Amino acid sequence: MSDSPAARLQKLFEGHRLTPTQRRIAHCMVRGATEVPFLSSVELAELAGVSQPSVTRFAVALGFDGYPALRRHLREVAPPAERVEEPQVEAYNEYQQAVQGEIENLRRLSAMLADPAPVEEAGRLLAGSSPLPVLGLRAASSQARGFAYFAAKVHPDVRLLDEGGSMLADRIDAAAGAGASALLCFALPRYPREVAEALEHARAAGLTVVTVAESAFAPVARYSDLLIPAPVGTGLAFDTACAPMLLGRVLLEAMADALPDAQARLEAFDARAAARGLFVE
């Protein structure tokens, strides 16, 4: 596992049953891992958009006597030396701030990938499933579609599930009946209820669910066998998802590494594309 402050905070929260409000506080703390140890309970409550008593109850739920004890612990797992000061941020306009936020999200993703084991495990699960259903609804549909487009070049049978409705469960059942063993899901805020229901149905059908979501505290976590987090930017009117998109490409790489004939398939595609004059050189 990565030894970054965010990763250490994430480990602190693992194994605890948290309420939705507490998950919100935890998610907020992970996003601001280097700053949170220096905040009061009131400041943390304002940052997370919850009440101050909720912060106190959250600390108790983690096994501390109160928030001061939790903050002392946080200063140990994210010491002052690791605090990153960026005084120049105030000089950025709102558009630049959104870009800087995404750069920070990518840094966090890079820190998480210091431990490649989860991604490698996901790659093996996805490579071993034929067919491979890829689910993404609403905001996450473009992530699922992009993954499925490239995955089809190295995987023999990729099935994109980017439309909801009553037939979604039927399509999951059809994939399971055809031999699928795993399902990849991209789930982004706001999380559609239909995604949670689809994942619950997929697990009931015997599929191992691999999920890319904003954090390990996302509502879809309980329906996932392996969740790999990728932060989402919130600096603009509509969320930005550079980190989830890049994580999708990383998963593609891991899956291709686990497929014995991936390179041969790519070479065959290139030969067909050249024969058809598919691309303008």
C-alpha positions as CSV (number, residue, x, y, z in Angstrom):
1,M,0.0,0.0,0.0
2,S,1.1,3.6,-0.7
3,D,2.6,5.4,2.4
4,S,1.1,8.8,1.5
5,P,-1.0,10.6,4.1
6,A,-4.1,9.9,2.1
7,A,-3.4,6.2,2.0
8,R,-2.7,6.1,5.8
9,L,-6.0,7.9,6.5
10,Q,-7.8,5.4,4.2
11,K,-6.3,2.6,6.2
12,L,-7.5,4.2,9.4
13,F,-11.1,4.1,8.2
14,E,-11.0,0.5,6.9
15,G,-13.0,-2.0,8.9
16,H,-15.4,0.5,10.4
17,R,-19.1,0.6,9.7
18,L,-19.7,4.3,8.9
19,T,-23.0,6.1,8.4
20,P,-23.5,8.1,5.2
21,T,-22.6,11.3,7.1
22,Q,-19.5,9.7,8.5
23,R,-18.4,8.4,5.1
24,R,-18.8,12.0,3.9
25,I,-16.4,13.2,6.6
26,A,-14.0,10.4,5.9
27,H,-14.0,11.2,2.2
28,C,-13.4,14.8,2.9
29,M,-10.5,14.0,5.2
30,V,-8.9,11.7,2.6
31,R,-9.2,14.5,-0.1
32,G,-7.4,17.0,2.2
33,A,-5.1,14.6,4.0
34,T,-2.3,17.0,4.5
35,E,-4.5,19.8,5.8
36,V,-7.0,18.0,8.0
37,P,-4.7,17.4,10.9
38,F,-4.5,21.2,11.5
39,L,-8.3,21.8,11.4
40,S,-10.6,22.2,14.4
41,S,-13.7,20.1,14.6
42,V,-15.8,23.2,13.6
43,E,-13.5,23.8,10.5
44,L,-13.7,20.1,9.5
45,A,-17.5,20.2,9.9
46,E,-17.7,23.2,7.6
47,L,-15.4,21.6,5.1
48,A,-17.4,18.4,5.0
49,G,-20.8,20.2,5.1
50,V,-21.9,18.4,8.3
51,S,-22.5,19.5,11.9
52,Q,-19.8,19.8,14.5
53,P,-21.5,17.1,16.7
54,S,-21.3,14.8,13.7
55,V,-17.5,15.2,13.6
56,T,-17.4,14.3,17.3
57,R,-19.5,11.2,16.8
58,F,-17.3,10.2,13.8
59,A,-14.2,10.4,16.0
60,V,-15.9,8.2,18.7
61,A,-17.0,5.7,16.0
62,L,-13.3,5.3,15.0
63,G,-12.5,4.4,18.6
64,F,-11.2,7.8,19.9
65,D,-12.3,9.6,23.0
66,G,-13.2,12.6,20.9
67,Y,-12.0,14.8,18.1
68,P,-8.9,16.1,19.9
69,A,-7.6,12.6,20.3
70,L,-8.3,11.9,16.6
71,R,-6.5,15.0,15.6
72,R,-3.5,14.1,17.6
73,H,-3.4,10.7,15.9
74,L,-3.8,12.4,12.5
75,R,-0.8,14.6,13.2
76,E,1.2,11.4,13.7
77,V,0.0,9.7,10.4
78,A,0.3,13.0,8.4
79,P,3.1,14.9,10.2
80,P,3.7,18.7,9.6
81,A,6.7,17.9,7.4
82,E,4.4,16.4,4.8
83,R,2.1,19.4,4.7
84,V,2.2,21.0,1.2
85,E,1.9,24.8,1.1
86,E,0.7,26.3,-2.1
87,P,0.4,30.1,-1.6
88,Q,0.3,30.7,-5.3
89,V,-3.1,29.0,-5.6
90,E,-4.8,32.3,-4.7
91,A,-3.4,33.8,-7.9
92,Y,-5.2,31.2,-10.1
93,N,-8.5,32.1,-11.7
94,E,-11.4,29.6,-11.2
95,Y,-10.6,27.7,-14.4
96,Q,-6.9,27.3,-13.5
97,Q,-8.0,26.2,-10.0
98,A,-10.1,23.4,-11.5
99,V,-7.0,22.3,-13.6
100,Q,-4.8,22.4,-10.5
101,G,-7.4,20.4,-8.6
102,E,-7.2,17.7,-11.3
103,I,-3.4,17.7,-11.2
104,E,-3.6,17.1,-7.4
105,N,-6.1,14.3,-8.1
106,L,-3.6,12.7,-10.5
107,R,-0.9,13.0,-7.9
108,R,-3.1,11.1,-5.4
109,L,-3.8,8.5,-8.0
110,S,-0.1,8.1,-8.6
111,A,0.5,7.7,-4.9
112,M,-2.1,5.0,-4.7
113,L,-0.6,3.1,-7.6
114,A,2.7,2.8,-5.7
115,D,1.1,-0.5,-4.6
116,P,0.2,-2.1,-7.9
117,A,-1.3,-5.2,-6.4
118,P,-5.0,-4.1,-6.6
119,V,-4.7,-3.1,-10.2
120,E,-2.8,-6.3,-11.1
121,E,-5.5,-8.4,-9.4
122,A,-8.2,-6.5,-11.2
123,G,-6.4,-7.1,-14.5
124,R,-6.3,-10.8,-13.9
125,L,-10.0,-10.9,-13.0
126,L,-11.0,-8.9,-16.1
127,A,-8.7,-10.9,-18.4
128,G,-10.2,-14.2,-17.1
129,S,-13.8,-13.2,-17.8
130,S,-15.2,-14.0,-21.2
131,P,-17.5,-12.3,-21.9
132,L,-16.5,-9.2,-20.0
133,P,-19.4,-6.9,-19.1
134,V,-18.4,-3.2,-18.6
135,L,-21.0,-1.1,-16.7
136,G,-21.3,2.7,-16.6
137,L,-24.5,4.7,-16.4
138,R,-25.2,8.4,-16.7
139,A,-22.0,10.4,-15.8
140,A,-19.9,7.2,-15.9
141,S,-21.1,6.1,-19.3
142,S,-18.2,7.8,-21.2
143,Q,-15.7,6.1,-18.9
144,A,-17.3,2.7,-19.6
145,R,-17.5,3.3,-23.3
146,G,-13.9,4.4,-23.6
147,F,-12.7,1.3,-21.7
148,A,-14.8,-1.0,-23.7
149,Y,-13.7,0.5,-27.0
150,F,-10.0,-0.2,-26.3
151,A,-10.6,-3.4,-24.4
152,A,-12.2,-4.9,-27.5
153,K,-8.9,-4.7,-29.3
154,V,-7.3,-7.2,-26.9
155,H,-10.2,-9.0,-25.3
156,P,-12.3,-11.5,-27.3
157,D,-15.7,-10.5,-26.0
158,V,-16.4,-7.2,-24.3
159,R,-20.0,-6.2,-23.6
160,L,-20.8,-2.5,-22.9
161,L,-23.6,-1.9,-20.5
162,D,-24.2,1.9,-20.7
163,E,-28.0,2.0,-20.7
164,G,-30.3,1.4,-17.7
165,G,-33.8,0.1,-17.7
166,S,-35.5,-3.2,-17.2
167,M,-33.2,-5.0,-19.7
168,L,-30.0,-4.2,-17.7
169,A,-30.5,-7.2,-15.4
170,D,-31.3,-9.4,-18.4
171,R,-28.0,-8.4,-20.1
172,I,-26.1,-9.1,-16.9
173,D,-27.8,-12.5,-16.7
174,A,-26.9,-13.2,-20.3
175,A,-23.3,-12.4,-19.7
176,A,-23.2,-14.6,-16.7
177,G,-24.9,-17.4,-18.6
178,A,-22.4,-17.1,-21.5
179,G,-19.5,-17.7,-19.0
180,A,-18.6,-14.3,-17.6
181,S,-16.9,-14.4,-14.2
182,A,-16.3,-10.7,-13.5
183,L,-17.9,-7.3,-14.2
184,L,-16.1,-4.0,-14.4
185,C,-18.1,-1.0,-13.2
186,F,-17.3,2.7,-13.5
187,A,-19.4,4.6,-10.9
188,L,-19.2,8.4,-10.5
189,P,-21.2,10.9,-8.5
190,R,-24.0,11.3,-8.3
191,Y,-24.4,7.5,-8.0
192,P,-27.6,6.3,-9.7
193,R,-29.6,3.9,-7.6
194,E,-29.8,1.7,-10.7
195,V,-26.0,1.1,-10.6
196,A,-26.2,-0.2,-7.0
197,E,-29.1,-2.5,-7.9
198,A,-27.2,-3.7,-11.0
199,L,-24.1,-4.5,-9.0
200,E,-26.1,-6.3,-6.4
201,H,-27.7,-8.3,-9.1
202,A,-24.4,-9.1,-10.7
203,R,-23.0,-10.5,-7.5
204,A,-26.1,-12.6,-7.0
205,A,-25.5,-14.0,-10.5
206,G,-22.0,-15.1,-9.4
207,L,-19.9,-12.3,-10.9
208,T,-16.9,-10.7,-9.2
209,V,-17.5,-7.0,-9.2
210,V,-14.5,-4.7,-9.9
211,T,-15.4,-1.0,-9.4
212,V,-13.8,2.3,-10.2
213,A,-15.4,4.9,-7.9
214,E,-14.5,8.2,-6.3
215,S,-13.5,6.7,-3.0
216,A,-13.7,3.6,-0.9
217,F,-16.6,5.2,0.9
218,A,-18.8,5.5,-2.2
219,P,-22.3,4.0,-1.9
220,V,-21.4,1.3,-4.4
221,A,-18.6,0.0,-2.2
222,R,-20.8,-2.5,-0.4
223,Y,-21.7,-4.1,-3.7
224,S,-18.1,-4.4,-4.9
225,D,-15.6,-7.2,-4.4
226,L,-12.6,-5.0,-5.4
227,L,-13.0,-1.2,-5.4
228,I,-10.1,1.0,-6.7
229,P,-10.6,4.7,-5.9
230,A,-9.9,7.6,-8.3
231,P,-10.8,11.1,-7.1
232,V,-13.2,13.3,-9.0
233,G,-12.8,17.0,-9.4
234,T,-15.5,19.3,-8.1
235,G,-14.1,22.7,-9.0
236,L,-16.5,23.3,-11.9
237,A,-20.3,23.2,-12.2
238,F,-20.0,19.7,-13.5
239,D,-17.5,17.1,-12.0
240,T,-14.3,16.3,-13.9
241,A,-13.0,12.8,-14.1
242,C,-9.5,12.8,-15.4
243,A,-8.3,10.4,-12.6
244,P,-11.0,7.8,-13.2
245,M,-10.3,7.9,-17.0
246,L,-6.6,7.4,-16.4
247,L,-7.2,4.6,-14.0
248,G,-9.4,2.9,-16.7
249,R,-6.4,3.0,-19.0
250,V,-4.2,1.6,-16.3
251,L,-6.6,-1.3,-15.8
252,L,-6.5,-1.8,-19.6
253,E,-2.8,-2.2,-19.4
254,A,-3.0,-4.6,-16.5
255,M,-5.7,-6.7,-18.3
256,A,-3.6,-6.8,-21.5
257,D,-0.6,-8.0,-19.5
258,A,-2.7,-10.8,-18.2
259,L,-4.1,-11.8,-21.7
260,P,-1.6,-14.2,-23.4
261,D,-2.7,-13.2,-26.9
262,A,-3.2,-9.5,-26.4
263,Q,-0.1,-8.4,-28.5
264,A,-1.1,-10.8,-31.3
265,R,-4.6,-9.2,-31.3
266,L,-3.2,-5.7,-31.5
267,E,-0.9,-6.6,-34.3
268,A,-3.7,-8.3,-36.2
269,F,-5.8,-5.1,-35.8
270,D,-3.0,-2.9,-37.0
271,A,-2.6,-5.1,-40.1
272,R,-6.4,-4.9,-40.8
273,A,-6.4,-1.2,-40.3
274,A,-3.5,-0.7,-42.7
275,A,-5.1,-2.9,-45.3
276,R,-8.4,-0.9,-45.1
277,G,-6.7,2.5,-45.0
278,L,-8.6,3.1,-41.8
279,F,-6.5,6.0,-40.5
280,V,-5.1,9.1,-42.1
281,E,-1.4,9.1,-41.7
